[in-house]
Amino acid sequence: MTPIRFPIRSERPQDGPQIEDLLDRAFGADRHARPSYRLREGIPPLRPLCFVAETEGRIVGAIRHWPVRIGDARPAVLLGPIAVDPAFERQGIGTRLVQTGLAAVREAGQEAVVAVGTPAYLGRFGFTAAGGYGIALPGLDEPRRLLALALVPGALDGAGGVVARVSPTDPPVRP
Ligand SMILES: CC(C)(COP(=O)(O)OP(=O)(O)OC[C@H]1O[C@@H](n2cnc3c(N)ncnc32)[C@H](O)[C@@H]1OP(=O)(O)O)[C@@H](O)C(=O)NCCC(=O)NCCS
């Protein structure tokens, strides 16, 4: 059997610098100024929901997830950032990262996912315009890039509200 060329594995603490470098190259070093980064400020990622694709010790793709809330109370997971090294694009790595990530989110019992991303790309995994649920994220240059996915039918019905950073008083988000 042919081995998978770019195995996906859980992110490890020592992967941090390689991932930051990959994200800088994919999104630009000014990525931290984006509205989605306000949602992550001071909040650790959901570690068991962070994965990398690796080949010979080199990280060629990464996906992370953060806890967020929609409106005052509804817990959700922010998918992203996701990036694949430009030299390794169009080989299915991004697809496997998203599939692995969403399976882990589902496994963790989370029902709602939001993302700021390319509609044509994330649409392949079931994401639709978050505006259709009345969900918003102020400050986006292109509001149509705010996407949402209900992992359980109806999970986003009536979810209208602003995507917000979790706060220490929010109930803990699994995992
Ligand atoms: C978007 C990205 C993660 C895709 O990674 P990848 O490993 O090249 O993706 P895959 O090989 O799994 O591509 C799967 C399919 O999506 C398509 N696709 C890739 N990028 C796309 C895009 N920006 N828009 C629409 N479709 C896209 C590919 O053509 C491919 O189609 P096919 O299966 O019909 O051949 C990668 O290009 C990237 O890191 N881009 C820069 C960072 C970024 O924009 N991240 C946010 C994306 S939401």
The ligand as a MOL file (V3000), in Angstrom:
LIG
                    3D

  0  0  0     0  0            999 V3000
M  V30 BEGIN CTAB
M  V30 COUNTS 48 50 0 0 0
M  V30 BEGIN ATOM
M  V30 1 C -6.5890 27.3060 0.7540 0
M  V30 2 C -5.5020 26.2590 1.0420 0
M  V30 3 C -5.5170 25.9040 2.5410 0
M  V30 4 C -5.8010 25.0150 0.2010 0
M  V30 5 O -4.8440 24.0350 0.5180 0
M  V30 6 P -4.5040 22.8880 -0.5430 0
M  V30 7 O -3.7280 21.8230 0.1550 0
M  V30 8 O -3.8850 23.4870 -1.7460 0
M  V30 9 O -5.9500 22.3810 -0.8970 0
M  V30 10 P -6.3600 21.0080 -1.5750 0
M  V30 11 O -5.2170 20.4520 -2.3620 0
M  V30 12 O -6.9440 20.1530 -0.5500 0
M  V30 13 O -7.4630 21.5480 -2.5860 0
M  V30 14 C -8.6390 20.8930 -2.7430 0
M  V30 15 C -9.4380 21.5750 -3.8090 0
M  V30 16 O -9.7300 22.9310 -3.4520 0
M  V30 17 C -9.4270 23.7860 -4.5310 0
M  V30 18 N -8.9450 25.0410 -4.0000 0
M  V30 19 C -7.7560 25.2810 -3.4480 0
M  V30 20 N -7.6780 26.5720 -3.0630 0
M  V30 21 C -8.8430 27.1390 -3.3900 0
M  V30 22 C -9.3730 28.4540 -3.2570 0
M  V30 23 N -8.6700 29.4610 -2.7020 0
M  V30 24 N -10.6380 28.6840 -3.7070 0
M  V30 25 C -11.3480 27.6870 -4.2670 0
M  V30 26 N -10.9080 26.4240 -4.4100 0
M  V30 27 C -9.6590 26.1600 -3.9960 0
M  V30 28 C -8.3510 23.0570 -5.3000 0
M  V30 29 O -8.3850 23.4480 -6.6520 0
M  V30 30 C -8.7590 21.6090 -5.1620 0
M  V30 31 O -9.7570 21.3150 -6.1010 0
M  V30 32 P -9.8390 19.8510 -6.8040 0
M  V30 33 O -9.9980 18.8620 -5.6690 0
M  V30 34 O -11.0570 19.9560 -7.6420 0
M  V30 35 O -8.5660 19.7030 -7.5230 0
M  V30 36 C -4.1040 26.7810 0.6520 0
M  V30 37 O -4.1550 27.1390 -0.7050 0
M  V30 38 C -3.6080 27.9670 1.4440 0
M  V30 39 O -2.9480 27.7950 2.4600 0
M  V30 40 N -3.9040 29.2100 0.9840 0
M  V30 41 C -3.4160 30.4130 1.6510 0
M  V30 42 C -4.0150 30.5710 3.0070 0
M  V30 43 C -5.5240 30.6940 2.9610 0
M  V30 44 O -6.0940 31.3650 2.1290 0
M  V30 45 N -6.1820 30.0360 3.9530 0
M  V30 46 C -7.6160 30.1440 4.1540 0
M  V30 47 C -8.3810 29.2730 3.2450 0
M  V30 48 S -10.0800 29.2040 3.7460 0
M  V30 END ATOM
M  V30 BEGIN BOND
M  V30 1 1 1 2
M  V30 2 1 2 3
M  V30 3 1 2 4
M  V30 4 1 2 36
M  V30 5 1 4 5
M  V30 6 1 5 6
M  V30 7 2 6 7
M  V30 8 1 6 8
M  V30 9 1 6 9
M  V30 10 1 9 10
M  V30 11 2 10 11
M  V30 12 1 10 12
M  V30 13 1 10 13
M  V30 14 1 13 14
M  V30 15 1 14 15
M  V30 16 1 15 16
M  V30 17 1 15 30
M  V30 18 1 16 17
M  V30 19 1 17 18
M  V30 20 1 17 28
M  V30 21 1 18 19
M  V30 22 1 18 27
M  V30 23 2 19 20
M  V30 24 1 20 21
M  V30 25 1 21 22
M  V30 26 2 21 27
M  V30 27 1 22 23
M  V30 28 2 22 24
M  V30 29 1 24 25
M  V30 30 2 25 26
M  V30 31 1 26 27
M  V30 32 1 28 29
M  V30 33 1 28 30
M  V30 34 1 30 31
M  V30 35 1 31 32
M  V30 36 2 32 33
M  V30 37 1 32 34
M  V30 38 1 32 35
M  V30 39 1 36 37
M  V30 40 1 36 38
M  V30 41 2 38 39
M  V30 42 1 38 40
M  V30 43 1 40 41
M  V30 44 1 41 42
M  V30 45 1 42 43
M  V30 46 2 43 44
M  V30 47 1 43 45
M  V30 48 1 45 46
M  V30 49 1 46 47
M  V30 50 1 47 48
M  V30 END BOND
M  V30 END CTAB
M  END
